[in-house]
Amino acid sequence: MRHRYATFIKAINLASDYVLLNISMFAACLLTDKQAGLFGHNQKYIPIVLVFNLIWLLASNVTGFYEAVFNRDSIYIYRNTIRTYILFVTLICVTLILLSGSKGYILSRNFLLYTLALWGFLLGLWKLIFLGIRKSDRALLVDTRRAVIVGGGMIGRDVYNYLLNNPDAGYQPSGFFEDDPGKIYNSSLYLGSTSDCMQYVVDNKINEIFCTLSNSESAKIQYLMQEADKHLIRFKLIPEYYLFEKRPTIIEGFGHIPVISFRQEPLENVLNRFLKRSFDILFSLFVIIFILSWLVPILAIIIKLESKGPLFFVQMRSGKDNAAFKCYKFRSMRVNNDSDKKQASRQDARITKVGAFIRKTNIDELPQFFNVLIGDMSIVGPRPHMLSHTEEYSKLISKFMVRHFLKPGITGWAQVSGYRGETRTIDAMERRVEADVWYLENWSFLLDLKIIFLTMWNTFKGEENAF
């Protein structure tokens, strides 16, 4: 449940951070240019101030810095503070590099260092103060409201327990109204039938009604809703769709029609997709130009000297929306008839000596940067499976196809979480799928960078499942 003061607290945090950011720039300006005053005597500071403020807005939006600051754990808030600050510094540096040829935007090194150092200190100090205030005075921000629940059963019980165990939500549950008293798990909480509800809430100054009745009781729901409006009682309906998935949901409005989504997908946002695709293109071009340009001829000679066959192994695999595409790899096996059916296993006789090395070091995957460049794959995403495996596992694992909402990746969250290599059991594949779905629901640009770093780190230190 969204906290009643979430928007207010978010605004306070946002405004405070911007004040501190601009104080940091002003102080740095005075330290490096005492004639600048309020940035007025030196016009070059005006665009710099604007750029710094816009970049902080971008960095905080990417990391979700101001979301749910009232309810999130203190450790998470501080970790996100550090993450957002690092992204801010990185974006500042990238911007300065791009503008380095423009004389109008030459920036003093001391001004930059003083600003970033002071901003980092003030930001960390303010978050410490905010968390202290939040801990001691959180109750002052919560205007507790009395509430009743109409409808027993599992949904009503879950609502009651949530309100009771989360006082920060701001509700004091009084009990239940239900036409079948047997549905109430605790008889002491039974307040009467649904027809008794309105008289009770009026007499006892109840502020809100939570209704958990099923759609089949629409007449009762309509009556309670109308009566609640007449008596200025807020009425909230918990849809029975809640039973399908016990997880956070997203509700959109199509006019007056509520639409419930059971899965958050950050990459459905156009800006996020643009950011990911831009990074894919730039990174893949770098690898193709500076690595594959000289590596391909060398491996062509080595691979062909050891075994007959093509340099590249090309296989049809399942991509986004389950569309098949040609996936490229350096050939690491002798040419065989089982390549489209059988996964590579430990001590696989089909793997050549040079093949064992390039598989161990992930060099065999490098041609997939061509797949990334043409748009069939992304650098980070669920690993693409053979068509036969997609058909097989889609019948055995309920959420297997969900991973195909995304472009497949050269590396992914499942791979850096220990689920790479051969999947001998259904349980192993289920864990891989869970990791892929988690990535789908929790994508961020920083998460992609983390996965890329962990992939390179695991390559250097060696992986048990790499064969």
Secondary structure, 3 states (H helix, E strand, C coil): CCCCCHHHHHHHHHHHHHHHHHHHHHHHHHHHCCCCCCCCCCCCHHHHHHHHHHHHHHHHHHHCCCCCCCCCCHHHHHHHHHHHHHHHHHHHHHHHHHCCCCHHHCCCHHHHHHHHHHHHHHHHHHHHHHHHHHHHHHHHHCCCEEEEEECCHHHHHHHHHHHHHCHHHCEEEEEEECCCHHHCCCHHHEEECHHHHHHHHHHCCCCEEEECCCHHHHHHHHHHHHHHHHCCCEEEECCHHHHCCCCCCEEEEECCEEEEECCCCHHHCHHHHHHHHHHHHHHHHHHHHHHHHHHHHHHHHHHHHHCCCCCEEEEEEECHHHCEEEEEEECCECCCCCCCCCCCCCCCCCECHHHHHHHHCCHHHCCHHHHHHHCCCEEECCCCCEHHHHHHHHHHCCCHHHHHHCCCEEECHHHHCCCCCCCCCHHHHHHHHHHHHHHHHHCCHHHHHHHHHHHHHHHHHCCCCCC
